[in-house]
Amino acid sequence: MKLWIKIASFALIAALLLVVWHSDLVAGILSGDPEAGQEVSENSRYLFLGLMLLLMVIQNLFTVIPFILLITMNIAILGFAGGYLWSWATSILAGVVSFWAARYWLQDFFARWLKPALRDRIEDNAFWVVFIGRVFPFVPTSVVNVAAGLSSVSMRPFLYATVLGNMIYIFVLALVPLGIMSVRFEPYMYGIMLLLAVVSAVGWRLRRSRRKRKAAGEGGAAPVADEPSATQ
């Protein structure tokens, strides 16, 4: 694809996002006032769902919107189950969009700076790299998406890790508006994070052991060819 097409398409999408970002509807939702979201939903439920999807895409691309704000607004308007499911579904779709956007516009430029050894290591551990980035709130969502798009990570492990990781992480965040994850329940939250860390560590260890066994099997001695018969 020609460079000018990439630049033009990027500029067009960026301009559309800026227009939407400065609209009154989005400003009302970003204010965190449930009444603003309720007003949009009453006028058109599909408009509300579409705006929340678009805001989730922006959040996954640039992390300029607090993740928990979108989840809280979804739960306030759609209820806990509906808000959780819509937040989860839109986060998956937004992650995929961000992944492909980074791969389409930026990978050709950054690929030359990525060492082959590092690229292979990321690709071999793609699922766990993305999964840990999802469930631990130390790395912004946009960084995980863009980094995966710039690397050699394929879509399948990225999608699996995003689906599972966001399912867990968004559920924890969805409990905050209900007051369940308050200060007095912080040990419970840390327990969840510790459990996820243990699961991730065990999975990584098993994968490493499996790779070592595979390497040992491939490096074994080749079968010895039959010696020619003495009567020949």
Backbone hydrogen bonds in HBPLUS format (Angstrom, degrees):
<---DONOR---> <-ACCEPTOR-->    atom                        ^
c    i                          cat <-CA-CA->   ^        H-A-AA   ^      H-
h    n   atom  resd res      DA  || num        DHA   H-A  angle D-A-AA Bond
n    s   type  num  typ     dist DA aas  dist angle  dist       angle   num
A0005-ILE N   A0002-LYS O   3.23 MM   3  5.52 130.2  2.50 100.9 113.0     1
A0006-LYS N   A0002-LYS O   3.36 MM   4  6.77 155.3  2.42 147.2 153.4     2
A0007-ILE N   A0003-LEU O   2.99 MM   4  6.28 162.5  2.02 154.7 159.4     3
A0008-ALA N   A0004-TRP O   2.92 MM   4  5.98 162.3  1.95 143.3 148.3     4
A0009-SER N   A0005-ILE O   2.92 MM   4  6.01 163.3  1.95 147.4 152.4     5
A0010-PHE N   A0006-LYS O   2.94 MM   4  6.02 157.6  1.99 146.1 152.7     6
A0011-ALA N   A0007-ILE O   2.95 MM   4  6.13 160.2  1.99 148.0 153.4     7
A0012-LEU N   A0008-ALA O   2.98 MM   4  6.17 155.7  2.04 147.0 153.4     8
A0013-ILE N   A0009-SER O   3.04 MM   4  6.23 167.7  2.06 150.6 153.4     9
A0014-ALA N   A0010-PHE O   2.92 MM   4  6.04 160.0  1.96 149.2 155.5    10
A0015-ALA N   A0011-ALA O   2.97 MM   4  6.10 152.6  2.05 142.9 149.9    11
A0016-LEU N   A0012-LEU O   3.04 MM   4  6.33 156.5  2.09 148.5 154.6    12
A0017-LEU N   A0013-ILE O   2.94 MM   4  6.19 158.0  1.99 150.9 156.9    13
A0018-LEU N   A0014-ALA O   3.01 MM   4  6.25 150.0  2.10 143.6 151.5    14
A0019-VAL N   A0015-ALA O   3.05 MM   4  6.35 154.5  2.11 147.4 153.7    15
A0020-VAL N   A0016-LEU O   3.03 MM   4  6.30 166.1  2.05 152.0 155.3    16
A0021-TRP N   A0017-LEU O   2.81 MM   4  5.90 154.7  1.87 144.5 152.6    17
A0022-HIS N   A0018-LEU O   3.13 MM   4  6.29 147.9  2.24 145.1 150.7    18
A0023-SER N   A0020-VAL O   3.14 MM   3  5.21 164.7  2.16 108.3 111.9    19
A0027-ALA N   A0023-SER O   3.03 MM   4  6.22 159.6  2.07 148.0 154.5    20
A0028-GLY N   A0024-ASP O   2.92 MM   4  6.09 153.3  1.99 146.9 152.9    21
A0029-ILE N   A0025-LEU O   3.16 MM   4  6.49 155.7  2.22 145.9 151.9    22
A0030-LEU N   A0026-VAL O   2.83 MM   4  6.03 164.0  1.85 157.0 161.7    23
A0031-SER N   A0027-ALA O   3.06 MM   4  6.14 121.7  2.42 135.0 148.2    24
A0031-SER N   A0028-GLY O   3.34 MM   3  5.22 142.6  2.49  91.6 102.0    25
A0032-GLY N   A0029-ILE O   3.09 MM   3  5.76 163.1  2.12 115.1 120.5    26
A0036-ALA N   A0033-ASP O   3.01 MM   3  5.55 137.5  2.20 114.0 124.2    27
A0038-GLN N   A0034-PRO O   2.80 MM   4  6.02 151.7  1.88 148.6 157.8    28
A0039-GLU N   A0035-GLU O   2.89 MM   4  6.02 150.3  1.98 140.9 147.9    29
A0040-VAL N   A0036-ALA O   3.20 MM   4  6.48 158.0  2.25 144.8 149.8    30
A0041-SER N   A0037-GLY O   2.95 MM   4  6.12 158.5  1.99 146.2 152.7    31
A0042-GLU N   A0038-GLN O   2.87 MM   4  6.04 150.5  1.95 147.0 154.4    32
A0043-ASN N   A0039-GLU O   3.20 MM   4  6.40 150.3  2.29 141.5 148.5    33
A0044-SER N   A0040-VAL O   3.00 MM   4  6.24 161.7  2.04 151.1 156.4    34
A0048-PHE N   A0044-SER O   3.18 MM   4  6.50 156.7  2.23 147.1 152.3    35
A0049-LEU N   A0045-ARG O   2.99 MM   4  6.29 164.5  2.01 150.6 154.5    36
A0050-GLY N   A0046-TYR O   2.85 MM   4  5.98 157.3  1.90 145.1 151.8    37
A0051-LEU N   A0047-LEU O   2.91 MM   4  6.08 157.6  1.96 148.6 154.2    38
A0052-MET N   A0048-PHE O   2.96 MM   4  6.19 160.2  2.00 152.4 157.7    39
A0053-LEU N   A0049-LEU O   2.99 MM   4  6.20 148.8  2.09 142.6 151.2    40
A0054-LEU N   A0050-GLY O   2.94 MM   4  6.20 160.3  1.98 147.7 152.9    41
A0055-LEU N   A0051-LEU O   2.84 MM   4  6.07 160.5  1.88 151.3 156.7    42
A0056-MET N   A0052-MET O   2.95 MM   4  6.05 144.4  2.07 136.5 146.1    43
A0057-VAL N   A0053-LEU O   2.99 MM   4  6.32 147.5  2.09 146.3 155.1    44
A0058-ILE N   A0054-LEU O   3.00 MM   4  6.35 158.6  2.05 149.0 154.4    45
A0059-GLN N   A0055-LEU O   2.86 MM   4  6.08 156.3  1.92 143.7 150.7    46
A0060-ASN N   A0056-MET O   2.93 MM   4  6.12 149.5  2.03 142.7 150.4    47
A0061-LEU N   A0057-VAL O   2.97 MM   4  6.18 130.7  2.22 141.2 154.5    48
A0061-LEU N   A0058-ILE O   3.17 MM   3  5.09 133.4  2.39  93.7 106.6    49
A0062-PHE N   A0058-ILE O   2.89 MM   4  5.97 166.6  1.91 159.5 161.8    50
A0063-THR N   A0059-GLN O   2.87 MM   4  4.38 137.2  2.06 113.4 125.1    51
A0069-LEU N   A0066-PRO O   3.07 MM   3  5.32 135.2  2.28 102.4 114.6    52
A0071-ILE N   A0067-PHE O   3.26 MM   4  6.62 161.7  2.30 149.7 154.9    53
A0072-THR N   A0068-ILE O   2.85 MM   4  5.93 161.0  1.88 146.0 151.5    54
A0073-MET N   A0069-LEU O   3.00 MM   4  6.16 158.5  2.04 146.5 152.0    55
A0074-ASN N   A0070-LEU O   2.99 MM   4  6.18 160.5  2.03 147.6 152.9    56
A0075-ILE N   A0071-ILE O   2.98 MM   4  6.22 160.6  2.02 151.3 156.3    57
A0076-ALA N   A0072-THR O   2.89 MM   4  6.06 154.7  1.96 146.8 154.3    58
A0077-ILE N   A0073-MET O   3.12 MM   4  6.29 148.4  2.23 146.8 153.4    59
A0078-LEU N   A0074-ASN O   2.75 MM   4  5.64 162.2  1.78 152.2 158.6    60
A0079-GLY N   A0075-ILE O   2.88 MM   4  4.64 133.8  2.09 127.3 130.7    61
A0083-GLY N   A0079-GLY O   2.75 MM   4  5.50 152.8  1.82 142.0 151.4    62
A0084-TYR N   A0080-PHE O   2.84 MM   4  5.85 157.4  1.90 145.9 152.4    63
A0085-LEU N   A0081-ALA O   2.97 MM   4  6.12 171.0  1.98 153.3 155.9    64
A0086-TRP N   A0082-GLY O   2.91 MM   4  6.00 160.2  1.95 148.0 153.7    65
A0087-SER N   A0083-GLY O   2.95 MM   4  5.94 154.5  2.01 140.4 147.9    66
A0088-TRP N   A0084-TYR O   2.90 MM   4  6.08 156.4  1.96 148.8 155.7    67
A0089-ALA N   A0085-LEU O   2.86 MM   4  6.02 166.4  1.88 148.6 152.5    68
A0090-THR N   A0086-TRP O   2.93 MM   4  5.93 167.7  1.94 146.7 150.8    69
A0091-SER N   A0087-SER O   2.98 MM   4  5.96 146.8  2.10 137.4 146.6    70
A0092-ILE N   A0088-TRP O   3.11 MM   4  6.35 150.0  2.20 146.1 153.2    71
A0093-LEU N   A0089-ALA O   3.09 MM   4  6.39 168.6  2.10 152.5 155.1    72
A0094-ALA N   A0090-THR O   2.79 MM   4  5.84 160.4  1.83 146.0 152.4    73
A0095-GLY N   A0091-SER O   2.92 MM   4  5.93 149.4  2.01 136.2 144.4    74
A0096-VAL N   A0092-ILE O   3.03 MM   4  6.33 155.6  2.10 149.7 155.6    75
A0097-VAL N   A0093-LEU O   2.96 MM   4  6.24 160.5  2.00 150.5 155.9    76
A0098-SER N   A0094-ALA O   2.92 MM   4  6.11 161.3  1.96 148.7 153.6    77
A0099-PHE N   A0095-GLY O   2.89 MM   4  6.04 154.3  1.95 144.3 151.9    78
A0100-TRP N   A0096-VAL O   2.99 MM   4  6.24 167.5  2.00 155.6 157.1    79
A0101-ALA N   A0097-VAL O   2.88 MM   4  5.99 149.7  1.97 145.1 154.6    80
A0102-ALA N   A0098-SER O   2.98 MM   4  6.14 164.8  2.01 150.2 153.1    81
A0103-ARG N   A0099-PHE O   3.03 MM   4  6.25 155.6  2.09 143.7 151.2    82
A0104-TYR N   A0100-TRP O   2.79 MM   4  5.83 152.5  1.86 145.4 152.4    83
A0105-TRP N   A0101-ALA O   2.98 MM   4  6.01 172.3  1.98 152.6 155.0    84
A0106-LEU N   A0102-ALA O   2.95 MM   4  5.26 149.0  2.05 131.9 141.4    85
A0107-GLN N   A0102-ALA O   3.19 MM   5  6.43 128.2  2.47 148.9 157.9    86
A0109-PHE N   A0106-LEU O   3.09 MM   3  5.52 128.0  2.37 108.0 120.9    87
A0110-PHE N   A0106-LEU O   3.13 MM   4  6.39 162.9  2.16 158.7 163.7    88
A0111-ALA N   A0107-GLN O   2.77 MM   4  5.56 142.9  1.91 157.4 163.4    89
A0113-TRP N   A0110-PHE O   3.00 MM   3  5.48 149.7  2.10 112.4 121.3    90
A0114-LEU N   A0111-ALA O   3.26 MM   3  5.33 157.3  2.32 103.4 110.1    91
A0119-ARG N   A0115-LYS O   2.91 MM   4  6.14 158.9  1.95 157.2 164.3    92
A0120-ASP N   A0116-PRO O   2.89 MM   4  6.09 158.1  1.94 150.2 155.1    93
A0121-ARG N   A0117-ALA O   3.06 MM   4  6.27 152.7  2.13 142.5 150.0    94
A0122-ILE N   A0118-LEU O   3.01 MM   4  6.23 159.5  2.05 150.1 154.8    95
A0123-GLU N   A0119-ARG O   3.00 MM   4  6.18 158.0  2.05 145.8 152.4    96
A0124-ASP N   A0120-ASP O   2.92 MM   4  6.09 156.1  1.98 147.9 153.8    97
A0125-ASN N   A0121-ARG O   3.22 MM   4  6.38 143.1  2.36 141.1 149.5    98
A0126-ALA N   A0123-GLU O   3.42 MM   3  4.90 157.1  2.48 106.3 102.6    99
A0129-VAL N   A0125-ASN O   3.01 MM   4  6.12 158.3  2.06 160.3 167.3   100
A0130-VAL N   A0126-ALA O   3.11 MM   4  6.27 169.3  2.13 155.9 157.7   101
A0131-PHE N   A0127-PHE O   2.81 MM   4  5.91 162.1  1.85 151.2 157.4   102
A0132-ILE N   A0128-TRP O   3.00 MM   4  5.85 169.6  2.01 141.8 145.0   103
A0133-GLY N   A0129-VAL O   3.25 MM   4  6.31 151.7  2.33 133.9 142.0   104
A0134-ARG N   A0130-VAL O   2.96 MM   4  6.23 131.3  2.21 142.5 155.8   105
A0134-ARG N   A0131-PHE O   3.02 MM   3  5.07 131.7  2.26  95.6 109.1   106
A0135-VAL N   A0131-PHE O   3.08 MM   4  6.40 161.9  2.11 159.2 161.7   107
A0136-PHE N   A0132-ILE O   3.15 MM   4  5.96 148.1  2.26 146.6 152.3   108
A0143-VAL N   A0140-PRO O   3.10 MM   3  5.36 123.9  2.43 101.6 115.2   109
A0144-VAL N   A0140-PRO O   3.29 MM   4  6.72 156.4  2.35 152.7 158.3   110
A0145-ASN N   A0141-THR O   3.10 MM   4  6.40 165.3  2.12 155.8 159.2   111
A0146-VAL N   A0142-SER O   2.88 MM   4  5.98 174.4  1.88 155.3 157.3   112
A0147-ALA N   A0143-VAL O   2.87 MM   4  5.73 160.0  1.91 143.8 150.5   113
A0148-ALA N   A0144-VAL O   3.04 MM   4  6.07 157.2  2.10 142.5 148.7   114
A0149-GLY N   A0145-ASN O   2.95 MM   4  6.17 153.6  2.02 145.3 153.3   115
A0150-LEU N   A0146-VAL O   2.88 MM   4  6.10 147.8  1.99 149.7 158.0   116
A0151-SER N   A0147-ALA O   3.08 MM   4  6.17 135.9  2.28 139.2 150.1   117
A0159-LEU N   A0155-MET O   2.78 MM   4  5.88 160.1  1.82 158.9 163.8   118
A0160-TYR N   A0156-ARG O   2.99 MM   4  6.20 169.2  2.01 158.0 160.7   119
A0161-ALA N   A0157-PRO O   2.96 MM   4  5.98 167.6  1.98 147.7 151.5   120
A0162-THR N   A0158-PHE O   2.96 MM   4  6.04 149.6  2.05 141.5 150.4   121
A0163-VAL N   A0159-LEU O   2.88 MM   4  6.05 164.1  1.91 155.1 158.9   122
A0164-LEU N   A0160-TYR O   3.07 MM   4  6.25 174.1  2.08 154.5 155.9   123
A0165-GLY N   A0161-ALA O   2.81 MM   4  5.62 156.4  1.86 140.6 148.5   124
A0166-ASN N   A0162-THR O   2.94 MM   4  5.64 160.9  1.98 138.5 144.8   125
A0167-MET N   A0163-VAL O   3.16 MM   4  6.05 143.9  2.30 131.7 141.5   126
A0168-ILE N   A0164-LEU O   3.26 MM   4  6.54 153.8  2.33 147.6 152.6   127
A0169-TYR N   A0165-GLY O   2.95 MM   4  6.14 177.8  1.95 158.0 158.7   128
A0170-ILE N   A0166-ASN O   2.88 MM   4  5.51 160.9  1.92 138.2 144.7   129
A0172-VAL N   A0168-ILE O   3.16 MM   4  6.49 155.5  2.22 149.2 155.1   130
A0173-LEU N   A0169-TYR O   3.04 MM   4  6.37 163.0  2.07 150.0 154.5   131
A0174-ALA N   A0170-ILE O   2.74 MM   4  5.84 144.0  1.87 144.3 154.8   132
A0175-LEU N   A0172-VAL O   3.21 MM   3  5.51 148.0  2.32 103.4 112.2   133
A0176-VAL N   A0173-LEU O   3.09 MM   3  5.46 151.2  2.18 108.2 116.5   134
A0178-LEU N   A0175-LEU O   3.19 MM   3  5.31 130.4  2.45  98.3 111.5   135
A0180-ILE N   A0175-LEU O   3.25 MM   5  5.51 138.7  2.43 163.3 155.1   136
A0179-GLY N   A0176-VAL O   2.90 MM   3  5.24 160.8  1.94 115.0 121.5   137
A0185-PHE N   A0182-SER O   2.98 MM   3  5.38 150.5  2.07 109.7 119.1   138
A0186-GLU N   A0183-VAL O   3.12 MM   3  5.28 163.4  2.14 115.2 115.1   139
A0188-TYR N   A0185-PHE O   2.99 MM   3  5.38 127.9  2.27 108.4 121.7   140
A0189-MET N   A0185-PHE O   3.27 MM   4  6.72 150.7  2.36 147.6 156.0   141
A0189-MET N   A0186-GLU O   2.97 MM   3  5.02 115.7  2.40  99.6 115.5   142
A0190-TYR N   A0186-GLU O   2.91 MM   4  6.23 160.8  1.94 160.3 165.8   143
A0191-GLY N   A0187-PRO O   2.89 MM   4  6.07 141.3  2.04 137.5 148.4   144
A0192-ILE N   A0188-TYR O   3.08 MM   4  6.45 146.8  2.19 143.1 150.9   145
A0193-MET N   A0189-MET O   3.06 MM   4  6.42 162.0  2.09 151.2 155.5   146
A0194-LEU N   A0190-TYR O   2.85 MM   4  6.05 152.8  1.92 145.2 153.0   147
A0195-LEU N   A0191-GLY O   2.92 MM   4  6.11 156.2  1.97 145.6 151.8   148
A0196-LEU N   A0192-ILE O   2.94 MM   4  6.23 159.2  1.99 151.9 157.4   149
A0197-ALA N   A0193-MET O   2.92 MM   4  6.16 149.9  2.02 142.2 150.9   150
A0198-VAL N   A0194-LEU O   2.94 MM   4  6.24 155.8  2.00 149.9 155.8   151
A0199-VAL N   A0195-LEU O   2.94 MM   4  6.20 166.4  1.96 153.9 157.3   152
A0200-SER N   A0196-LEU O   2.89 MM   4  6.03 162.0  1.92 147.7 153.0   153
A0201-ALA N   A0197-ALA O   2.86 MM   4  6.05 158.4  1.91 147.8 154.0   154
A0202-VAL N   A0198-VAL O   2.88 MM   4  6.08 163.3  1.91 154.7 158.9   155
A0203-GLY N   A0199-VAL O   2.91 MM   4  6.07 163.8  1.94 149.8 154.8   156
A0204-TRP N   A0200-SER O   2.89 MM   4  6.07 156.5  1.95 147.1 153.8   157
A0205-ARG N   A0201-ALA O   2.91 MM   4  6.10 155.0  1.97 145.5 152.5   158
A0206-LEU N   A0202-VAL O   2.90 MM   4  6.14 160.8  1.94 154.0 158.7   159
A0207-ARG N   A0203-GLY O   2.99 MM   4  6.13 156.8  2.05 144.9 151.5   160
A0208-ARG N   A0204-TRP O   2.92 MM   4  6.13 154.3  1.99 145.1 152.3   161
A0209-SER N   A0205-ARG O   2.94 MM   4  6.18 158.3  1.98 149.2 154.9   162
A0210-ARG N   A0206-LEU O   2.93 MM   4  6.12 156.6  1.98 146.3 152.9   163
A0211-ARG N   A0207-ARG O   2.95 MM   4  6.19 152.3  2.03 146.2 153.5   164
A0212-LYS N   A0208-ARG O   2.99 MM   4  6.26 151.3  2.07 145.9 153.5   165
A0213-ARG N   A0209-SER O   2.99 MM   4  6.28 160.2  2.03 151.0 155.7   166
A0214-LYS N   A0210-ARG O   2.97 MM   4  6.14 153.6  2.04 143.2 150.8   167
A0215-ALA N   A0211-ARG O   2.85 MM   4  6.06 156.6  1.90 145.9 152.3   168
A0216-ALA N   A0212-LYS O   2.86 MM   4  6.07 155.0  1.93 147.6 154.8   169
A0217-GLY N   A0213-ARG O   2.92 MM   4  6.13 151.2  2.01 143.1 150.7   170
A0218-GLU N   A0214-LYS O   2.96 MM   4  6.21 153.9  2.03 147.1 154.1   171
A0219-GLY N   A0215-ALA O   2.93 MM   4  6.06 136.7  2.12 139.6 151.3   172
A0220-GLY N   A0217-GLY O   3.43 MM   3  5.37 165.6  2.45 100.2 103.7   173
A0232-GLN N   A0229-SER O   3.18 MM   3  5.57 158.8  2.23 107.9 114.3   174
